[in-house]
């Protein structure tokens, strides 16, 4: 235990710790402001002046602070090499898609779904990633969850209208940008107070309930996986066999409801809507157009950050039909569209070993949660678009950093719990603040 506390102290200490902490706080403040600006722009009648000012302010804060605090330090030579190759390729993808007119620049800066910051997200590995910084990230996730609840209340009218297509799009943006990260708090529940656990669970259950109400298959799948992974971590920590009985009953009821919806007749509107959605094919024609439009070079290298792909008539709900669209909902195909198989391959070569290390070669639930979060992202690449400049995707890279760090993976559960939950601070303040 004493050796582990020394390791923890080394992870926390720094000659310039106060300056670095302030810069990290500025970074996350800027990210929150930027995210608020984008999420508010999804409203039915947004004030674009306010939204743009928020995003400009946020960009200024997180760009300046990150440039002053980054450090190229890695504990894994494999990660350092692949990360360097990935970032070289990401900059190539960006350069191929640069549009220097006013609207083009505004789009690549203000749009976290397809803009430049999506491709720069892996640089989060170069920021401090010690337990103090993770505490701050936990607070940022809570703020995002509270924003999700507040903006749901603000925009509830179109969201609860099942026939409102704009409401569907607003809901998807709010869940993916604001709500999903709360799942990481549930997975790391052993380190949090009761109030944080309550907020995180409330956010995920609210999102899941509304996803069920609107029958959003991809979101139901992702949110359901979060709860399953959290339960597996619960079993890892508590090792209570009796809980399996509760889980089995719950799983049986869920399978029964879904089975009625998929194969049987029911008088329950909810299960009938699930049945209709399961039988509905919304991807087939889109993917056929994608396959027909992509050339061999496109498969290998992609079409750049602003690359577009052929789409069937009527697929887009806004604007005039041009025959092309900016992306596709199948996320691994979207990654290939922009950066080719090279981009997807580099991402997988980094993410899969990290996931394995976190799930099978670690001693604490933080590393297990990191491994599960990477797995969640990998599995979600088919049913949804999850590779965006959002806390959801940023957490993937924070998880990768955790899983590649023996300093994290080899700490005991008790040591991390003492630090996160009871604010045990280090005595030594002489070593490196960065954990990479």
N, C-alpha and C positions, 0 to 999 in steps of 0.2 A: 504493500500500500504506500509506503514512504517513497519508493522508487517511482510509482505512478504519479504521486503528488509533485515530485521533482520534474517529471515530464510535463505535467500540466502547467507548472510554473514557467517552464521554458517556453511553452507554447504561448503563454500570455504576456511574457515580459518583452520590453523594448526600450532602447535608449531614447527613442522619439515617440514613445507610446501616446502621449497626450496629443501631439500634433496628428499622428496617424488616426487616432480615434475620432478626432474632430473631422478629419477629411472623410473618413468612412461614414460618419453621421451625415455629412453634407451629401455624399453620394446617394445614400438611401433616401434622404429628404428630397433630392432632385428626382429620383426614380418615382417616389410617391406622387409628387406634383405632376410629373409627366403622365403617369398612369391615370390620375384623376382627370386631367385634361382630355385624354383619349376616351375614357369611359363616359364622361359627360357628353362628348360629341356623338355618342350613340343614341342619345335621347331623341324622341320624335321631333322636337323643335329646339335644337341646341343653340346656344349663343356662341357662335364660332369665334368671336373676338376674344371672349374669356377663355375658351378652350385652347385657342392658339397661344395666348399669352401664358397660360399654365404650362403648355408643352415647351415653349421657348425657355421659360424660367427653369423648368426641370432639366432640359438638355444642358443649359449652361452650368447648372450645379453639378450634375453627375459627370459631365465631361471634364471640367476643370479639376474637380476633386480626384477623379480616377487617374488622371495624368500625373498628379503629384504624389500618388501613393502606390502605384503599381510597382512590382518587383518580379523579375523573371527568375523564380526559384522553384525547383521541383525536386521532390524526393525520389521520383521515378524517372529513370533515363528514358524508358519506353514512352511514358506520357509526355515528357519534354520533346522528344523527337516527333511523335505523332501530332502533338499540339502545334508545333512549328509548321509542319506540313499542312495541317488543316487551316491555320490562319493565313498562310501564303495563298492557299486556294480560295479562301473566303474573300480575301482582298481582290483576287482575280475575278471572282463572281461579281463583286461590287463594281469594279471598273468596267466590266462588260455591260452593266446596266445603268451607268450614270446618265442622268438627263439634267442638264445645267440650266434649263429654262425655269421660270419661277414656279410653275405648277409641279414640274418634275422634282425640283429640290424640296419643295414643301411636302410632297408625297413621300419621298424617301426618308425625310426627317420625322414627319408627324405620324406615319402609319407603322405601328409596331408589328402588324401582321405580315407586311411585305417590305418594310423599309430597311435602311442600312443597319440599324442597331440590332436587328435579328441576327445578322452575320457577325456582329462584333460581340455577341453575348458570351461566347467561350472565353473572352478576355477576363471574365469575372474570376477565372482561376488565378489571375495575377494580383488580385486584391487580397488583403489580409483575410484569413479564414480561420482564425483561432476561436476558442469558445466565447470570448467576449463579443466578437463579431457575430457569432451565431445567436447569441442572446438578442442582439439588435435586430437580426433578421427575423427572429421569432416575433418581436414587437411589430415589425413592418407587416408581417403576415396577419397579425391581429387587426391592425389598422385597415388593411385591405378587406378583411372579412366584415368589419363594421361598415366600411364604405359600400360593400355589396348589399348589406341589409338596408342601408340608407337609400341607395339608388334604386333598389327594388321598390321601396315605398314611394319614391319619387316617380318612377316610371311604371307603376303596377298596372295601369289601365290597359295598355297594349299587350303587356306580358300575359295577363290572365285571359285575354281574348284569343281563343284557340284559332280563330280564322284570320287573325291579324299577322301577316307575314313579317311586317316590320317588328312586331313584338317578339316573334321567334328569333330574329336576328339580334335584337337588343338583349334578350335573355342569354343567348349563346355567348355574346361578348362579355357580359357581366360575370357569367360563371367562369369562363376560361381566363379572364384577366384578373378577377377579384376573388372568386370563391375557392377555386381548386387548391391553391396553396394551403388553405386551412387543413387539408388532408394530411400534410406533413406534420402539423402539430398533433393531430390525432395519432399518427404513427409514432411520434416521440412523446407520447402522453406522460411517460414516466418522469419527465424532466419539468413538467409544468404545474402551475397552481390550479386549483379547482375552477377558478374563474376563467382562465385561459382555455382549459379543457371544455368548459361549458360553451364558450363562444365558438370554438372550433367545431364542436359537434353540431351546434345549432346551425352554423353556416352550411355545413355539408348536408345535413338532413333537409334543410330548407331548399337547397339547390336540388337535391335528389327528388323531393316531393314535387317541385315545379317541373323538373325534367320529366317525371312520370305524368304529370298533368298535361304537359304539352307533347308527351310521347316522343322525346328526343333520344333516339336509340343510342347514339354515341355517348351522350352525356350520362345516361343511365348506366351504361357499361363502365365508363371511367370512374364515376362516383361509387358504383358498387364495388369495383376492384379496390378502391381506396379503403373501404370498410373491411373488405376481406383481408387485405394486407395488414391493416391495423390489428385485426383479430389474431392473425398469425404471430405478430409481434407480442401481443398480449399473452399468448400461449407460451412464447419463448421466455418471457420475463417471469410469468407466474407458474407455468408448468402444472396447471390444475386440470386434471383429466375430467373432472365433473363439468367443466365449461363446455366440453365437447358435446354433451347431451343437449345443452341449450342451443348450441350452434346447429346441431343436427335437426332439431325441431324447427328452427328458423329456416334453415336451408330447405327442409321438406315443404314447409308452407309456401316459400317463395317459388319452388319448382312446381308446386301444384297450381298456383295462380298463373304462372307463365305457361304451364302446360294447357290450362283451360283456354288461355288466350290464343295459343298457337295451334292447338289441335281440336279443341272442342267448341261447343256452343255455350254461351254464357249470357246471362241477363245483365251482367255487370258491364257498364259502359267502358270502364278503364281497361279491362282485359280484352274487350272487343277492339278497342283502339290499338292495343298492343298487337293483336292478331293482324289487323289491317296494315300496321306499319311493318311487321315482320314479312308480310307478303308483298310489300311495296318495294320495287327496285328503283332507287333513285340514283344509283351509281353506274349501272351497266352501260347506258348509252354514252354518258360522259367519258367513261374510261375507254370505250371504243373509239371515240373521236380523238382522245389523247394518243392512243396507240397508233392510229392512222396518221397523225400529224407529225409524230416524232421521227426524225432521221437518226442514222447511226451516230453521227457526231453529237446530236442532242442527247442521246442516251448516255454517251460517255462524258461529255463536258457540260451539258446543260445549255440554257439560253441566256444566262446572266440574271442579275437581280430583278430586272424588269421584264424578263422573258414571259411570253404569253403562249397560250395553246388553244387550238381549235375547240369550239364548244357547240353543242347542238342548239337549235333555235329554242328560245323560251327558257333557257336554263338560268339566266340572270333576271332578277326581279326589278332591277333599276337600270335606267339609262337605255340608250338605243342598242339594238342588237348589232354587233359588228362581226360576229363569227368567231371572235377570240375573247378569251378572258385571262385574268392575271394568274390564276392558280386553279387547283383542284382540291376537293375536300379530302381525298386520300393522301395523307401527308407524306408518305414515303415517295409517292409519285411527284408530289410538289417539290420535294427536295431534289429529286432527279431533274425536274423541269428547270430549276434554277442553276444547280451546280453539277448535275450529272451523277452518274454512278460513283464518280470520284468523291464527291461530297458525301454521299450516303455511306460509301465504304469507309472513309476516314472516321465519320461519326460512329459507325458501328465498331470499328477497331478500337476506339477509345472507350466507348460506353459498355460493351459487353464484358471485357475483363474487369472493369470497375464494378459492375453489378455482381459478378462472381465473387470478387474479393469481399465486397460488403456483405453478401448473403451467407457465404460459407467459410470465410477466413477472418472473422471478426469476433470481438468479445463483448459487444455492447449493442443496445437497441438503436442507438443513433446510427451506427454503421449499417445495421440491418435495414433501418428506415431508408437510408440513403440508397442501398441496393434495391429495395422495393420501389423507390421513386424512379430510379433509372429504368427498372423493368416496366413500370407503369407507362413511362414515356415510350419505350420500345413497342409495347403492345398497342398503345393508342395511335401509333403512326398509321394504322389502317382506317379505323372508324372515324377519326376526327383530325382537325388541324391543331396540333399542339406545339409545333415548333415556331414560336413567336417571341417577340421581345416582351416577355411578361415574367412575373415571379414564378409562374409554373415552370417555364423553360430555364430560367436562371437557376432554380433549385436543382435542375438536372445537373448543371455544371458544378454547383456547390457540392452536390452528392458525389460527383465524380472525383472532386478534390479530396473529399473525406475518405472515399474508398481506396484511393491510391496512397493515402498517408498512413504508415504504420503507427504514427503517434496517436492517431485517432482510433484505428481499428483494434489496437492492442490494449487500450485503456479498459478498465473494468466498468461494469454498469454502476457500481457503488461510487466510484470516483467521479464519474460524469454527473451522476445524480446529485452528489454533494455540491458540485460546482453550480450546476444550472438551477437547482431548486433552493439551495441554502446559501448561495452567494459566498462561497469560500474563495478568498482571493489569494494570489501567490505572494510569497515573501521576496522572491528574487526578481529584480527588475533590470537584469543586465544583458539578456540574450535577445535573439531575433523575434520580432513581433509577427513575422510572416510565417504561415504554415502552408507550404506548397509541396 
